[in-house]
Amino acid sequence: MKERLLSFLYRYSKKTVSLGELENLAAGDTRFEDFATIVLEYTNSGVLVPVKSHGTSLKNSLLHNSYRIVKSKLPLNYHRDIQTYQLALDPHIDLDPYYNLPAASWEQDRPWIEMIDVYLKKNGLPAVPASAPERAYQLVGDEKWIETGGGKALLERLNLWEAMQIISQPDPLMLAVNPPALQRETLLHLAVENKTPFHALLDTLPDTEFLSLIYGAGWKITADIVLLDKQLSTAGRARRIYYFGDLDYEGISIWYALYRYCAARPAVEFYQALLQRPAPQGKEYQRCNDQALQSFLNFFTPDQAKQISQLLTAGHYYPQEGLTRTEMAHIWRSTRWI
């Protein structure tokens, strides 16, 4: 109750407050005697100054019907910090719930709130829906933050959950199918990030051992991949999923989200081919997820891993389109995938 009253006094905009307004804060879970003790404590400390002309309470003559608030006497604590932050943050971020939470909650959440603030000031509220991993990556650079890192609870606390337009029900997975491959003991699937490599490889699918070629559409696959077995009626069958995306921090984070969900492997041979040519400059704005990068590099030789790490650090990247249609088709047909 004391914390709730203090929070109220910090936020109250008028100079005087009635005893009834203060008493409403104690409704249901605080005895009147305990409430009176807290009010008298703040009176003695000078935070509340009785307005004597308004008379005293019939319940307790030591309490007055109205008080003048002396905010300069309020204890300096994290509430002042919250007030300062609220003025500086994007107006869509609502910090009011923190006035009724322990200081530890504010300190724990503040770094995440600062990252969300940077995103909102730069981009505004999202205009289109996105999967949880994609939105998490956009907000804080960690694709698992919303689902397993407490991000959903924080966005709800900040009254931002609905505004973030996070997809809860996946769309149908976009894929082409090679029916003869259904006879294989282990079903193989290749997912590609962008539309160009999907079309480049589509005609080659019947010449491979793969059951499907999946168009990932960037982050969209991280939500839609759950429908793979249901759409193909292959639930319970052994499978192996390979992923080929842009060789940049975001492409690696998309792969890592799939890796965590369905153990998707990088289609290493495609990436190795990219490493044989010059890497263009760009994508410096992307954030590196260290855990995703390290997991990705573990699939390569030490020299290749070093090369990838250095080129990304230097602000370079490889788009999938760095390989020609002929090169991609040859790699897919000629590689021994299992």
C-alpha positions as CSV (number, residue, x, y, z in Angstrom):
1,M,0.0,0.0,0.0
2,K,2.8,2.4,0.9
3,E,4.4,1.9,-2.5
4,R,1.1,2.4,-4.3
5,L,0.4,5.6,-2.4
6,L,3.9,6.9,-3.2
7,S,3.4,6.1,-6.9
8,F,0.1,8.0,-6.9
9,L,1.7,11.1,-5.3
10,Y,4.5,11.1,-7.9
11,R,2.0,11.1,-10.8
12,Y,-0.7,13.3,-9.3
13,S,-0.9,16.6,-11.2
14,K,-3.0,18.7,-8.8
15,K,-1.6,20.5,-5.7
16,T,-4.1,19.1,-3.3
17,V,-5.6,15.7,-2.8
18,S,-8.7,14.5,-0.9
19,L,-8.5,11.9,1.8
20,G,-11.1,9.9,-0.2
21,E,-8.9,9.7,-3.2
22,L,-6.1,8.4,-1.1
23,E,-8.4,5.9,0.7
24,N,-9.5,4.6,-2.7
25,L,-6.0,3.3,-3.3
26,A,-6.3,1.1,-0.3
27,A,-9.7,-0.4,-1.2
28,G,-9.9,-4.2,-0.7
29,D,-6.5,-5.2,0.6
30,T,-5.6,-2.7,3.4
31,R,-7.2,-2.1,6.8
32,F,-8.2,1.5,7.5
33,E,-5.9,1.6,10.5
34,D,-2.9,0.6,8.3
35,F,-3.9,3.2,5.8
36,A,-4.1,5.9,8.5
37,T,-0.7,5.0,9.7
38,I,0.8,5.5,6.3
39,V,-0.9,8.9,5.7
40,L,0.3,10.1,9.1
41,E,3.8,9.0,8.3
42,Y,3.8,11.1,5.1
43,T,2.2,14.0,7.1
44,N,5.0,13.8,9.7
45,S,7.6,13.8,6.9
46,G,6.1,16.9,5.3
47,V,5.0,15.2,2.1
48,L,1.4,15.8,2.9
49,V,0.4,19.0,4.6
50,P,-3.2,19.1,6.1
51,V,-5.6,21.6,4.7
52,K,-7.1,22.4,8.1
53,S,-10.0,24.5,6.7
54,H,-11.4,21.4,5.2
55,G,-11.9,19.7,8.5
56,T,-10.9,16.2,9.8
57,S,-12.1,12.7,9.1
58,L,-15.1,11.2,11.0
59,K,-13.3,7.8,11.0
60,N,-10.1,9.2,12.5
61,S,-9.8,12.7,13.8
62,L,-6.0,12.6,13.2
63,L,-6.6,12.5,9.5
64,H,-7.7,15.6,7.5
65,N,-10.2,15.6,4.6
66,S,-7.7,17.3,2.3
67,Y,-3.9,17.5,1.9
68,R,-1.5,19.7,0.0
69,I,1.2,17.7,-1.7
70,V,4.8,18.9,-1.3
71,K,6.6,16.9,-4.1
72,S,10.0,18.3,-3.1
73,K,9.6,16.2,0.0
74,L,8.9,13.0,-1.8
75,P,11.8,10.5,-1.4
76,L,14.2,10.5,-4.3
77,N,14.0,7.0,-5.8
78,Y,13.6,5.1,-9.0
79,H,10.2,6.8,-9.6
80,R,12.0,10.0,-10.4
81,D,14.1,8.1,-12.9
82,I,10.9,6.6,-14.5
83,Q,9.5,10.1,-14.8
84,T,12.6,11.4,-16.6
85,Y,12.6,8.4,-19.0
86,Q,9.0,8.8,-19.8
87,L,9.5,12.4,-21.0
88,A,12.4,11.3,-23.3
89,L,11.0,8.0,-24.7
90,D,8.8,7.5,-27.7
91,P,5.2,8.4,-26.7
92,H,3.9,4.9,-27.6
93,I,5.9,3.5,-24.7
94,D,3.9,3.5,-21.4
95,L,5.9,3.3,-18.2
96,D,3.0,3.7,-15.8
97,P,3.0,0.1,-14.7
98,Y,6.5,0.5,-13.3
99,Y,5.2,2.8,-10.6
100,N,3.6,-0.2,-9.0
101,L,6.4,-2.6,-9.5
102,P,9.6,-3.1,-7.5
103,A,12.7,-1.1,-8.5
104,A,14.4,-4.4,-9.6
105,S,11.8,-4.8,-12.4
106,W,12.6,-1.3,-13.7
107,E,16.3,-1.9,-13.6
108,Q,15.9,-5.3,-15.3
109,D,13.7,-4.0,-18.1
110,R,15.3,-0.6,-18.8
111,P,18.0,-1.9,-21.3
112,W,15.3,-3.6,-23.4
113,I,13.1,-0.5,-23.2
114,E,15.9,1.6,-24.5
115,M,16.4,-0.7,-27.5
116,I,12.6,-0.6,-28.2
117,D,12.7,3.2,-28.0
118,V,15.5,3.3,-30.6
119,Y,13.5,1.2,-33.0
120,L,10.3,3.2,-32.6
121,K,12.0,6.5,-33.0
122,K,13.6,5.3,-36.2
123,N,10.8,3.3,-37.7
124,G,7.5,4.1,-35.9
125,L,5.0,1.4,-35.1
126,P,5.2,-1.6,-37.5
127,A,3.0,-1.2,-40.6
128,V,2.9,-4.9,-41.4
129,P,2.6,-8.1,-39.4
130,A,5.7,-10.2,-38.6
131,S,6.6,-13.5,-36.9
132,A,7.8,-13.3,-33.3
133,P,11.4,-14.1,-34.3
134,E,11.4,-11.4,-36.9
135,R,9.9,-8.7,-34.7
136,A,12.3,-9.7,-31.9
137,Y,15.3,-9.4,-34.2
138,Q,14.1,-5.9,-35.3
139,L,13.5,-4.7,-31.8
140,V,16.5,-6.0,-29.8
141,G,18.6,-8.0,-32.2
142,D,17.7,-11.4,-30.6
143,E,15.2,-13.5,-32.5
144,K,14.3,-15.6,-29.5
145,W,13.6,-12.7,-27.1
146,I,9.8,-12.5,-27.5
147,E,9.2,-16.2,-27.3
148,T,11.6,-17.3,-24.6
149,G,13.4,-14.2,-23.3
150,G,10.5,-12.4,-21.6
151,G,9.8,-10.1,-24.5
152,K,6.1,-10.8,-24.8
153,A,5.5,-10.0,-21.1
154,L,7.5,-6.7,-21.5
155,L,5.7,-5.6,-24.6
156,E,2.4,-6.3,-22.8
157,R,3.6,-4.3,-19.8
158,L,4.5,-1.4,-22.1
159,N,1.1,-1.6,-23.8
160,L,2.8,-2.4,-27.1
161,W,1.9,-6.0,-27.7
162,E,-1.1,-5.4,-30.1
163,A,0.8,-2.5,-31.8
164,M,3.7,-4.9,-32.7
165,Q,1.4,-6.9,-35.0
166,I,3.0,-10.3,-34.2
167,I,1.7,-13.2,-36.2
168,S,0.1,-15.9,-34.0
169,Q,-1.3,-18.1,-36.8
170,P,1.1,-19.0,-39.6
171,D,0.3,-18.7,-43.3
172,P,0.5,-21.7,-45.6
173,L,4.1,-22.6,-46.3
174,M,5.1,-21.8,-49.9
175,L,6.9,-24.7,-51.5
176,A,7.3,-26.9,-54.6
177,V,7.2,-30.7,-54.3
178,N,9.1,-33.5,-55.9
179,P,6.7,-36.6,-55.4
180,P,9.2,-39.4,-56.2
181,A,11.4,-38.3,-53.2
182,L,8.6,-39.4,-50.9
183,Q,10.0,-42.9,-51.2
184,R,13.3,-41.9,-49.5
185,E,13.9,-43.0,-45.9
186,T,15.0,-39.5,-44.9
187,L,13.0,-36.7,-46.5
188,L,15.2,-33.7,-47.7
189,H,14.0,-30.1,-47.9
190,L,15.8,-27.0,-49.1
191,A,14.5,-23.6,-47.9
192,V,15.8,-20.5,-49.6
193,E,15.4,-17.0,-48.3
194,N,14.6,-15.0,-51.4
195,K,12.4,-15.4,-54.5
196,T,15.2,-15.3,-57.1
197,P,17.0,-18.4,-55.9
198,F,13.6,-20.2,-55.6
199,H,12.8,-19.6,-59.2
200,A,16.4,-20.4,-60.2
201,L,16.3,-23.8,-58.6
202,L,12.7,-24.7,-59.3
203,D,13.4,-26.6,-62.6
204,T,16.2,-28.5,-60.9
205,L,14.1,-29.9,-58.1
206,P,13.1,-33.1,-60.0
207,D,16.8,-33.8,-60.7
208,T,17.6,-33.9,-56.9
209,E,16.9,-36.2,-54.0
210,F,14.9,-33.4,-52.3
211,L,11.2,-33.7,-51.6
212,S,10.6,-30.0,-51.5
213,L,12.0,-26.5,-52.4
214,I,10.7,-24.0,-49.9
215,Y,10.4,-20.2,-50.5
216,G,11.1,-18.7,-47.1
217,A,10.2,-15.1,-47.9
218,G,12.7,-13.7,-45.4
219,W,11.6,-14.1,-41.8
220,K,8.2,-15.4,-42.8
221,I,9.4,-19.0,-42.8
222,T,10.1,-18.8,-39.1
223,A,6.4,-18.8,-38.5
224,D,5.2,-20.9,-41.4
225,I,7.7,-23.8,-41.1
226,V,5.4,-25.4,-38.5
227,L,3.1,-26.5,-41.3
228,L,5.7,-28.4,-43.3
229,D,4.7,-31.9,-42.2
230,K,1.0,-31.2,-42.1
231,Q,1.0,-29.8,-45.7
232,L,3.0,-32.8,-47.0
233,S,1.3,-35.5,-44.8
234,T,4.8,-36.6,-43.6
235,A,4.4,-36.3,-39.8
236,G,6.6,-38.8,-38.1
237,R,8.9,-39.3,-41.0
238,A,12.6,-38.7,-40.7
239,R,13.6,-35.4,-42.3
240,R,16.5,-33.1,-42.8
241,I,16.0,-29.4,-43.7
242,Y,18.7,-27.3,-45.3
243,Y,18.7,-23.5,-45.5
244,F,20.3,-21.1,-47.9
245,G,20.0,-17.4,-47.3
246,D,21.9,-14.2,-47.7
247,L,25.3,-14.4,-46.0
248,D,24.8,-11.4,-43.6
249,Y,23.8,-11.0,-40.0
250,E,20.1,-11.1,-40.6
251,G,20.2,-14.1,-42.9
252,I,22.2,-16.0,-40.3
253,S,19.6,-15.0,-37.6
254,I,16.8,-16.3,-39.8
255,W,18.7,-19.6,-40.2
256,Y,19.3,-19.7,-36.4
257,A,15.6,-19.4,-35.7
258,L,14.9,-22.4,-37.9
259,Y,17.9,-24.2,-36.4
260,R,16.4,-23.8,-32.9
261,Y,13.0,-25.0,-34.1
262,C,13.7,-27.8,-36.5
263,A,17.5,-28.3,-36.5
264,A,17.8,-26.8,-40.0
265,R,21.4,-27.0,-41.4
266,P,23.1,-24.4,-43.4
267,A,23.4,-25.5,-47.1
268,V,27.2,-25.1,-46.7
269,E,28.1,-25.8,-50.3
270,F,26.1,-22.8,-51.5
271,Y,27.9,-20.5,-49.0
272,Q,31.3,-22.0,-49.8
273,A,30.7,-21.0,-53.5
274,L,29.9,-17.5,-52.4
275,L,33.1,-17.2,-50.5
276,Q,35.1,-17.7,-53.7
277,R,34.2,-14.3,-55.0
278,P,34.5,-10.7,-53.8
279,A,32.0,-9.6,-51.1
280,P,30.1,-6.3,-51.7
281,Q,30.0,-3.7,-49.0
282,G,26.6,-3.1,-47.2
283,K,24.2,-4.2,-44.5
284,E,26.3,-2.3,-41.9
285,Y,23.1,-1.4,-40.1
286,Q,22.3,-5.0,-39.2
287,R,22.9,-6.3,-35.7
288,C,25.0,-9.3,-34.9
289,N,23.5,-12.1,-32.8
290,D,26.7,-13.6,-31.4
291,Q,25.1,-16.9,-30.5
292,A,23.5,-17.3,-34.0
293,L,26.8,-16.4,-35.7
294,Q,28.9,-18.9,-33.6
295,S,26.4,-21.7,-34.2
296,F,26.4,-20.9,-38.0
297,L,30.2,-20.9,-38.1
298,N,30.5,-24.3,-36.4
299,F,29.3,-25.9,-39.7
300,F,32.3,-24.5,-41.6
301,T,36.1,-25.2,-41.6
302,P,38.1,-23.0,-39.3
303,D,39.5,-21.0,-42.3
304,Q,36.0,-20.5,-43.7
305,A,34.6,-19.5,-40.4
306,K,37.4,-17.0,-40.0
307,Q,36.8,-15.6,-43.4
308,I,33.0,-15.2,-42.8
309,S,33.6,-13.6,-39.4
310,Q,36.1,-11.1,-40.8
311,L,34.0,-10.1,-43.9
312,L,30.9,-9.5,-41.8
313,T,32.9,-7.5,-39.2
314,A,34.2,-5.4,-42.0
315,G,30.7,-4.5,-43.2
316,H,30.6,-6.9,-46.2
317,Y,28.0,-9.5,-47.1
318,Y,27.0,-11.9,-49.8
319,P,23.5,-11.9,-51.4
320,Q,22.2,-15.2,-52.6
321,E,22.0,-13.7,-56.0
322,G,25.9,-13.7,-56.0
323,L,25.5,-17.2,-57.6
324,T,24.1,-17.6,-61.1
325,R,21.2,-19.9,-61.9
326,T,23.6,-22.4,-63.5
327,E,25.9,-22.4,-60.5
328,M,23.1,-22.9,-58.0
329,A,21.6,-25.7,-60.0
330,H,24.9,-27.5,-60.4
331,I,25.7,-27.3,-56.6
332,W,22.2,-28.6,-55.8
333,R,22.4,-31.5,-58.2
334,S,26.0,-32.6,-57.6
335,T,26.4,-32.3,-53.8
336,R,25.9,-35.4,-51.7
337,W,23.5,-34.1,-49.1
338,I,23.1,-37.2,-46.9
